[in-house]
Structures are given as structure tokens and as C-alpha cells.
């Protein structure tokens, strides 16, 4: 019997999920608030709806007789779409609303780690009082990261000593309008991500990836949803030592053990410090762009993972191809502060050469595809080395040009990688 899979979400991450299912014995349907042409081309049907409206999602799932649902973004998880689908008798690969708090409530996340002795937890305090939070900034011996407790799309964090001064940090606290905040020690090192497929007590991890949040080359400018990312052949990244990846996996496994019945994707974002990996945050779904690094090299059928999860079985061991990957996003000019929509997207599957193209937030018109005010599309190069993968991605982007688009061309370059390696070597020596 062919499975009928409903994919919830319409970004680049979900396009990657759709592509990973496209060659399997599956009838794929999708729903999202935006019409992603890449997903539409792969799906049997596509419904435009608000994915945080759980009743609307369930209604569409029942209309297509879905046997499995896959939730891409965090917002539907926060609204309890998994709970609603399973109340309707439809298996959903994603955490319940309660378990999704590991991402959706950063105050819960930190308290959970502390109460369950999860390794890698930084010093932190949670606040619901602005004056108390500002007083903590004055009293704390060191720099702090200021984090809204709720979802902010990766753009709400301010780091004292990096992005803002202590006075600017307190001003941000007073004017942000966030009712709950987490203040935690600033972690210094190199960031990396490990994503895990989780169900029925099984934890199957993917290779480490480094995302690039800053908008401009050289890691300058405001934070974004992610400008691109890369992975190496094997599990490690060039700046990692033996054992760093394994320690990150141990933190994920300890977290899953404490969550007990967690299912879906658990994404651990780590800071590799001189003392080893520390947890920046957990997410309850694939990363975007990290899904576009992971799923193209996953040789095990993702559908087999979903079926095993639904059937209460141990997840299959995962196999990955021996490829490095480099993902680069093209975003509208001015993103994320003052993005300008309406630039024509010239890159497609045919023009991209050896690269993969993943659409994110675009506007498909009769005469072509145009940018909106969010991240537009990503290209991914796969090769035997990071340098070769980066070259493939750049070749694809050369078709797009720079008219109306902004791209971080330095992602995956040897110069930037060497900076990462040198940085970690300096930290380890001090």
C-alpha cells in the first residue's frame, strides 16, 4: 500500500523534505501559507492555508486520507498541530505541543536541562520582570546573551560583548516588549548543529553542520533566519577535534531520555568552546538551511524512517553519502532589516547546473518567480570536498546575478574555514 504523506510547511526546509520523499512509494500532499513552486511540482496536491490553524490542517489531512504527516516549521508545533492530527487518528512525525516546548519556550528549555542534569547547559536565569533582568545585567560577572523565551525566528537574541553593550542590552530588555526573558552566559567558540531523527527511543543523528546567521560577509550585520551552511565528508567539521561530535550526540541522547516519549527531529545547536560543546538551544524540527545539507546526502529512505516511527519500531540505521555540502541562500536586497521584494529569480533546476535548488518564500507569477520580503531560494553543492561543493554552489548563483538579491558568497570558502580553525586553536591554547 502506498503511503499518503502530508507535508506541513512551505519553506526551503520543506522543499528539501518533499524532494527526499519524491522517489519513494508515496503520494505526497502539502499545505502551507505560501505556495512554494518547488513543493507544488513534487506534490499530488497543495493547499494554501494557515498551518497554525490546527482545524484547517486536520481537515485537509482527512480530505487527502493522509496516513502520515510531517511537520516542518516550529509555529504549527507550538500551536499543537501534532496533538490535533493524532486526535484525528493521523500519525504525525513531530513532537507534541508539550514536548515542542524544548524549542518554543527557552525558559522551560533551560530549566529542563538543569533539572535533568543535561550536560552542556550554560549559566542562566529566567525573568518576567524587566527591572530584575536589567539588575542581573549589572550584577553578572561577564557577558550575557539576552533571549526572549518564545519564538522569534532566530532574530530575537542580543549578545552583550558581541552585538550590544551592557547599556544597549538593558535598553533592548526595556523596549523589546517580551514578557519573559532568559539571560545566560555568553558562550565563546564556534557554532555547529547536530540534527537527530527520534522515535520509539531511537536516536539517529546526522553529520555536523555550521550555519551562518549574520547577514553580511565576515559574520557582520544583524542576525537572520540563516544565510547558508556547510557540512564535511563524515560527521565532523574542520574546526572540530576527535570526540567533539560524540559529546554533542551524548547531550542529545540525554535530552531524549529525559523527554521520554519525544518523536520527530531534535536539533541541537551547540557552541564548541575550549571546554567542549555547550548547548545554545534546541529546536524541535529540522533547521533551515540545515535540512538542505542533511537530506540530500541521506541514503536511507526518509519514508522508511517515517514508517518505522509510526509503527512503533526502532528507527533504521542511517546511511549518508560521502559528500560535503555547501548551501547558500539568496535573499532580497535589504534583508532582514528593510527587504525589497519583486526581483525576478533567474535560477531554476535547469540553469543551476550540478547544484540543487530549493525554493523558500517566493512569488510565482505568470511570467516567472519573484522574491518576497523573506529568504527567497537556496542552492546546494554536493562534492567530495567543501571547496568543490562551494564552487558548485557559486556557479549556480552566478546565473542569478546580484540584481535585487543579497548573497553571502563567503560561506564555505577556504578563507572562512581557516578563520574557524584558527579561532578554535586560539581558544584551546588559552
C-alpha positions, -999 to +999 in steps of 0.1 A: +000+000+000+013+034-009+016+058+020-001+092+018+021+117+033+010+152+042+039+178+044+031+208+066+051+240+057+062+258+026+099+269+030+132+257+018+133+231+046+100+217+035+111+217-002+141+195+009+117+172+028+095+169-003+125+161-025+136+134-001+102+117-004+097+123-041+113+090-053+096+068-026+064+048-028+044+077-016+016+101-026+027+135-013+004+163-004+014+196+011-001+226+028+014+260+037+006+296+040+027+303+009+027+285-024+062+270-029+066+261-066+093+235-058+069+217-034+040+221-058+060+204-086+066+174-064+032+170-047+000+153-058-019+182-042-012+215-025-035+235-003-028+271+008-039+275+044-026+288+078-006+260+092-011+273+128-049+267+123-049+231+136-085+225+125-077+235+089-047+213+088-066+183+102-095+189+077-070+188+048-052+158+062-086+139+064-096+151+029-065+135+013-067+104+036-032+111+050-015+081+066+015+101+079+020+138+085+054+155+086+056+189+103+083+213+090+081+246+109+080+254+146+049+276+146+024+247+139+042+226+166+038+255+191+000+255+183-004+218+189-009+206+153+007+172+162-018+167+191-047+177+168-037+153+140-032+124+164-066+131+180-080+126+145-061+093+141-033+106+118+003+098+128+024+129+129+062+129+128+069+157+152+067+164+189+035+172+208+028+207+219+042+199+254+074+183+241+079+211+215+085+235+244+121+223+242+122+249+214+091+271+218+099+281+255+135+289+261+129+293+298+114+258+300+143+246+279+169+258+304+151+247+335+145+213+319+182+209+312+191+220+348+165+198+365+176+167+344+213+173+347+217+175+309+253+183+302+264+214+283+239+238+299+254+273+304+248+295+335+213+312+332+185+329+349+149+334+337+130+367+342+094+380+339+104+414+354+122+439+333+139+457+363+151+424+377+166+414+343+184+448+340+197+444+375+211+410+366+230+425+336+247+449+361+255+422+386+267+394+364+304+390+361+307+385+324+289+390+291+253+377+286+231+365+258+196+381+261+170+357+247+132+361+245+116+329+260+093+325+230+097+321+192+114+349+173+125+332+141+161+332+151+163+370+152+155+380+188+187+372+206+211+400+215+246+393+228+264+416+251+300+419+242+293+410+206+262+428+192+255+453+220+270+470+250+256+463+285+236+496+284+223+488+249+214+453+262+193+468+291+177+492+266+167+462+245+153+444+275+132+475+284+119+482+249+116+447+234+081+441+247+090+405+256+072+394+288+096+366+296+134+365+291+163+342+295+197+357+304+226+333+301+264+334+299+278+343+266+294+312+250+326+318+230+337+294+203+323+280+171+287+271+165+276+238+150+244+219+147+236+182+150+201+170+140+186+138+152+158+116+140+139+105+171+111+080+177+103+050+200+135+055+220+157+055+189+181+084+182+197+086+148+220+116+142+232+134+111+266+149+103+275+182+120+267+214+101+277+250+106+250+276+099+257+313+093+232+337+109+248+370+103+235+388+072+268+400+057+302+385+048+327+382+075+300+374+100+289+410+102+254+426+104+221+416+120+210+380+127+188+363+101+170+331+097+202+317+082+222+328+052+237+294+044+255+264+059+280+237+051+289+201+061+320+180+055+325+144+044+318+123+075+304+136+108+329+163+119+336+199+107+372+211+100+375+230+133+363+201+155+386+177+174+380+140+178+353+134+204+335+168+199+308+153+177+303+123+201+299+146+231+272+166+213+254+133+204+256+123+241+239+156+250+211+149+225+207+114+238+205+125+274+178+151+264+158+125+245+160+101+276+147+129+298+119+138+274+108+102+274+083+100+245+097+126+222+094+120+184+103+139+153+135+159+148+156+172+177+180+198+166+209+206+189+226+239+183+260+239+201+288+262+208+321+244+206+341+261+235+375+254+248+358+231+273+338+212+247+303+215+233+277+237+252+241+240+242+230+273+226+195+260+221+174+230+210+149+231+181+120+207+176+123+204+138+149+204+110+169+235+107+165+258+077+190+257+059+205+227+077+178+203+062+192+212+028+226+199+038+213+167+055+185+153+034+204+153+000+231+131+015+207+108+034+209+075+015+184+057+038+149+065+026+133+091+048+100+073+042+114+042+059+122+064+089+086+077+090+070+042+087+092+028+114+083+057+137+046+053+131+047+015+135+064+018+169+096+002+157+133+011+161+144+036+135+166+021+108+203+029+110+210+058+087+235+059+059+249+091+044+268+095+011+304+106+014+298+141+002+305+176+016+277+201+011+276+239+008+242+257+010+239+294+001+207+314+004+197+342-020+176+368-001+160+401-012+182+432-011+179+448+023+170+416+042+164+413+071+160+450+081+144+466+051+139+439+024+129+449-011+106+424-029+100+419-066+133+408-081+130+381-107+145+348-097+166+335-127+178+303-111+159+271-117+166+233-119+179+235-154+201+266-151+216+256-117+240+230-133+252+205-107+236+223-078+203+216-062+178+245-060+154+248-030+127+275-031+117+292+001+095+323+001+088+333-035+060+347-055+052+326-086+036+347-113+026+340-149+059+354-162+082+338-136+092+336-100+099+367-079+113+375-045+091+383-015+105+400+017+117+367+032+146+344+022+140+335-015+158+304-025+189+283-017+214+265-039+233+234-026+265+220-039+275+184-032+310+172-038+340+152-024+352+183-006+338+215+009+359+235-017+343+217-046+308+219-032+313+257-026+324+261-063+293+242-075+270+265-054+288+296-067+284+285-103+247+281-098+244+315-081+263+332-110+232+326-131+211+347-106+234+377-107+231+404-080+202+424-092+178+427-063+194+399-044+219+396-015+241+365-011+269+357+014+295+345-011+320+337+017+301+307+031+321+275+026+352+293+013+387+282+024+394+316+039+363+315+062+370+279+071+406+287+081+393+315+103+371+290+121+401+266+126+424+294+138+397+306+162+393+272+178+431+267+180+435+300+198+407+292+223+422+258+231+456+273+237+444+299+262 
